Amino acid sequence: MVKILVDSASDIDLEEAEKLGISLLPMEVRFGDEEFLDGVNLSHKKFFEKLVESVELPKTSQINEFRFEESFRKLTENGDEVVAIVISSKLSGTYNCAKKASEAFAGKVEVVDSLNACIGERILIQYALRLAKDGKMSAKEIAKELDDKKGKIQVLALLDTLKYLKKGGRISSVVAFAGELLSIKPVVAVVKGEVKLVGKAMGSKKGNNLLMQLVEKCGGIDFDVPYALGYSGLSDEYLKKYLKDSEILWKDKTENVPSYMIGSTIGTHVGPGAIAVAFFAK
């Protein structure tokens, strides 16, 4: 049997992981002197409540080699194999820790660098669950298929504010002030495992239109494999608006567009009010 292990950068919490039948390794999130386990004793809702009240950005710790080794040992003790799917190696040292830990379990553990996070990592995990479902593929075969397929994943996000990018030192105070003054909504994408600015729009309506154009530019959505929408903050109001504005993308192609609340790993940098789309390009 092949078991799936994921980290909380996927925004899958402990409750959902148990429902999916997968194992979760949570990242540690620190607000000042308070330390939490992401998705275990820190829900996405609680994270955003604390984020908007906090003067400084929270710190997120990568998952160390020891914790991976401990999990791999437990998951393989009955002779099972493991596929571990983790946050992009360009965003965290977690992948390197997982890879080192896997060396003690040669032939039993495969580690996949998702080159993503958040809903981009999530849809790769959902694809892995499909592959593992019938029990016909080995861990090595599943990992190879994921590595072959992950390059098709597109993640695009429209941010509501530049405040948190400024707090994290990603942009200057001058750029952030000018952006807020002109109501500029930046659009970011995950490109080769890194978050890049790919466009700017004046106001949310034009931002939604730009997001839709970029989706189409990628070649459109492959509805035969997992796809998802995400939103950050305590309300999905902007997400509902985006769904209405981008109806042409979904109409007559799917009956359901799954959506999820973004958690701490990406939420720390984008802040509340962001919307994101993740899909495998055709």
N, C-alpha and C positions, 0 to 999 in steps of 0.2 A: 504493500500500500504506500502511496505517496501522500505525505502530509504537507500542507502549505503553512509557512511561517511568514508573518508580515510585521512591519513596524507601524507605529501610530502616525507617522508622517503621511500615511495613506488616508488619514482621518477616519479610519475604521476604529471604533471604540471596542471595549471589552465585550459589551453586551451583543453587539453586531457580530463580532468575531465568533462568539459562542454559537450564534444562530447559523453562521456560515460553515461552522465546523473547522475553523482554522485557528492557529495559535497567534497571539499578539504579543509583541514586545513593545511596551510603551516607552516613549522618550521622557526624560525628566524636564519639567518646566519650572523655572524659578521666578517668582515675583518677590524681589527683595530677599527677605529671610524665609519666605514661605516656599516650600518645595512640593511639587505635585507630580503624579504620574499621569501623563497625557492619556485621556480616554478611559482612565481607571477611576481616580478620585478627582479628576478635573474634566468635566464635560465641556463640549464646545460652547454651550450657552454660558456656563460659569466662566470660561476663559474670556469671552468677550465682555462680560460684565466687569471683570477685573481689569481688562485691557483699557477700557474707556475711563476707568477711575485712576489708572496708574500714570505717574509722571514719567517714569522711565520704562523702556521696553523690557519685557520679560526675557530671560535667557533660556535657551533650549540646549540640553546636553545630548551629544551623540550616544548611541548604545555601545557600550564597550565590549571588548573581546570575551571577557569572562561571562557576561550575561548571555551572549550568543552560544558559547561553549556549553553552558549549563542547559540551555534550551535544546540544543542539538542532541546532547546526551540523553535527555529525557524522551525526546521524540523518536530516537532511533533504537532505544533499548529493546523493543520488541521485534527488531529486524526491519522496521519501516524506513523508507527513504524520505528525504526532506527537500523541498524547494523553498528557499528563503528569498523573498522579494522585498527590496529595500529602496529607500530614498536615493536619489541621484548622487553619485560620487562627486559631482561638481558642487553640490550643496552641503554635503556633510561627510565626515569621516566614517560614518556608520558602515558603509559598504566595505571599506578596508578592514574594519574590525570583524565583520561577518566572514569575509574571505579568509582571514588568518585563522579564525576559530574553526572554519570548515576543514582545514588541512588535517585535523586530527580525526576526521571522519571520511577519509578517502572512499569515494564510490557511493557514499550514503547521503551526502549533502551537496546540493548545488545552490550557489548564490547568484541571484540575478540583480544586476544594477538596473533599476527601472529607468534611469536617466530622467526621472520625473519625481513628482510629489503630489500630494493632495488628490484631486479627482483623476489626474493623469496616471498616477500610481495605482489608484483604485481600479480603473478599467483594465489595467494589465493583470491585476489580481483576479478580477472577475473572469478574464479570459483564461487564466491559469486554472481556475476552478472548473471551467468547462472541459479543459484538456484532461484534468485529473479525474473527472466524474466517473468514467466507465472503467477506470483502473487498467487500461490497456497500455498506457505509456509509462516509461520509467522516469525518474527524476531528471536524468540527463536529457532525455528526449523532450520533456516539457520545458526545461531550461533553454534548450536550443531553439525551440519554437518561439518562446518568449523573446529571446535575443533577436531572432529574425524579424519578429513582428513589431517590436517596440518602437522601431524607427518610424513607423506609420502614425504613431500617436501624436495628435496635435492638441495643445492646451493653450487657450486664449482667454484672457481675463480683462475686464473693464473695471478700473478702480474709481471709487467715488471721491477719494481724497489723496493728497500727496503728503499729508501730515506724518504718516507712519514711515514712509520712505525717507522723509527728512530726519525723523527721530533715529532711524537706523543708520544714518550717514550715507544713504544711497544717492541722495540728491542734496544740493545746497539749499540753505534757507531762502536765498534770493529766488531760486527757481520754484521752490514750493510756494512762496508768497505770491509770485506772479501767476502761477498756475491756479491757485485758489481764487485770486482776484478775477481772473478771466474765465473761471469755471471750466478749466481744462480737465478733461477726463482721459488719463493715459491708458493705453491698451498694451498689455504685456503678454509675452508668449514664452513658453519653455522651448528653447532652441539648443539642441545637442546637450541637454542636461542642465542648462543655465537659464535664468530668467532674464529676458531682454525686452527693452521698450521697442514696440513695433509700430506704434501710431499714437496720435493725439486727436481729441475731438473737443469741440466747444459744446458742453452740455451733454446730458445723458441721452437725449433722443439721437443726436448725431453719433454719440458713442455706441449706442446699440446698432445703428446702421453700419458703422465701421466694423464692428465685431462680426456682423452678418456677412459683410463683404469679404473679410479675411477668412471666414469659414469657407465661403465659396471659392476663394482663391486657392485654398489648400486642396481643392479637388472634390469637395463635398464630403458628406458623412457616410461611412459604411454602416448601414443599419443592421447588417448581419452579425456584427460583433458588438461588444459592450460600448456604451456611450453614456455621458452623464453631464448634468449641469451642477454648478455649485454656487453657493452664496455665503458671504461672510457677515457677521453681525447678528443681531437679535431679531431681525425681520427679513422675510423673503419678498418684501414689496418690490424691490428693483428686479428681482428674478422674474416675478409675474409679469412685470412690464416688458422685460426683454422677451419673454415667451410670446407675448402678444405682438410685439414689433417684428419678431423673426418667425412668425407663423409659417411663412413660405418654406422654411427649412424642414419643418416637421410634418406639415399637413399631408395626409394621405400616405405617409411613409411609416408612421408609427402611432400606436394608440396611447403610448405612455412615454413621457420624457422623464426619466428618474433624476431627482435632484437631492443634493446633500449639503449639510452645513459644513463649511470649511473650518478646520480646527487651528491649533496653535502654530504649527510649523510654518505655514504660509500666512495665516491670519495675523501673526505678529508684524509682518512687513506690509500687508495690503490694508489692514485695518477694516472696520465695518463698511458695509455698503458696496462691496465688490461682487461682481458676478463673473462666473467662469464657465467655459464649455470645454469638454474633453471628448475626443473621438478618434477613431482610426480612420485616416483619410483613405478614400477609394483608391 
